[in-house]
């Protein structure tokens, strides 16, 4: 399953992946931010870490 609709995916120039590690079990997550070629944020997807 795609995180973002196809019309957003077609505009993606780069994706920045950030990992947040807060130290306690279950409090870690990954965040993916999609940008177009002008630097505009197209979408953000966050998921729990493992």
ZABA-61172 format. One record per residue (C-alpha): residue number from 1; residue in three letters; x, y, z. Coordinates in Angstrom, 1 decimal. Example, Ala and Ser with C-alpha at 12.3 -4.5 7.8 and 13.67 -1.06 7.14 Angstrom:
% residues 2
<num:1; residu:ALA; px:12.3; py:-4.5; pz:7.8>
<num:2; residu:SER; px:13.7; py:-1.1; pz:7.1>
//
This chain:
% residues 50
<num:1; residu:UNK; px:0.0; py:0.0; pz:0.0>
<num:2; residu:UNK; px:1.4; py:3.4; pz:-1.0>
<num:3; residu:UNK; px:1.8; py:6.1; pz:1.7>
<num:4; residu:UNK; px:0.8; py:8.9; pz:-0.7>
<num:5; residu:UNK; px:-1.6; py:9.0; pz:-3.7>
<num:6; residu:UNK; px:-0.1; py:8.5; pz:-7.2>
<num:7; residu:UNK; px:-0.5; py:12.2; pz:-8.1>
<num:8; residu:UNK; px:1.8; py:13.1; pz:-5.2>
<num:9; residu:UNK; px:4.3; py:10.3; pz:-6.0>
<num:10; residu:UNK; px:4.6; py:11.7; pz:-9.5>
<num:11; residu:UNK; px:5.8; py:15.1; pz:-8.2>
<num:12; residu:UNK; px:8.4; py:13.8; pz:-5.6>
<num:13; residu:UNK; px:11.9; py:15.1; pz:-6.1>
<num:14; residu:UNK; px:13.4; py:13.9; pz:-2.8>
<num:15; residu:UNK; px:12.4; py:12.2; pz:0.4>
<num:16; residu:UNK; px:14.1; py:12.9; pz:3.7>
<num:17; residu:UNK; px:14.0; py:10.1; pz:6.3>
<num:18; residu:UNK; px:14.3; py:11.0; pz:10.0>
<num:19; residu:UNK; px:14.6; py:8.5; pz:12.8>
<num:20; residu:UNK; px:13.6; py:9.5; pz:16.3>
<num:21; residu:UNK; px:15.0; py:7.5; pz:19.2>
<num:22; residu:UNK; px:13.6; py:8.6; pz:22.5>
<num:23; residu:UNK; px:15.2; py:5.8; pz:24.5>
<num:24; residu:UNK; px:12.1; py:4.1; pz:26.0>
<num:25; residu:UNK; px:10.8; py:1.0; pz:24.3>
<num:26; residu:UNK; px:7.9; py:1.8; pz:22.0>
<num:27; residu:UNK; px:8.7; py:5.5; pz:21.7>
<num:28; residu:UNK; px:10.8; py:5.4; pz:18.5>
<num:29; residu:UNK; px:9.5; py:6.3; pz:15.1>
<num:30; residu:UNK; px:10.5; py:6.9; pz:11.5>
<num:31; residu:UNK; px:9.3; py:10.0; pz:9.6>
<num:32; residu:UNK; px:9.4; py:10.3; pz:5.8>
<num:33; residu:UNK; px:8.9; py:13.7; pz:4.2>
<num:34; residu:UNK; px:8.4; py:14.1; pz:0.5>
<num:35; residu:UNK; px:9.4; py:17.3; pz:-1.3>
<num:36; residu:UNK; px:8.8; py:18.5; pz:-4.9>
<num:37; residu:UNK; px:11.6; py:20.1; pz:-7.0>
<num:38; residu:UNK; px:10.7; py:23.6; pz:-5.5>
<num:39; residu:UNK; px:11.2; py:22.4; pz:-1.9>
<num:40; residu:UNK; px:7.5; py:22.3; pz:-1.1>
<num:41; residu:UNK; px:6.4; py:19.5; pz:1.3>
<num:42; residu:UNK; px:4.1; py:17.1; pz:-0.5>
<num:43; residu:UNK; px:3.4; py:14.7; pz:2.3>
<num:44; residu:UNK; px:4.7; py:13.3; pz:5.6>
<num:45; residu:UNK; px:4.4; py:9.7; pz:6.7>
<num:46; residu:UNK; px:5.3; py:8.6; pz:10.2>
<num:47; residu:UNK; px:5.5; py:5.0; pz:11.4>
<num:48; residu:UNK; px:6.5; py:3.4; pz:14.7>
<num:49; residu:UNK; px:10.1; py:2.1; pz:15.0>
<num:50; residu:UNK; px:10.9; py:-1.6; pz:15.6>
//
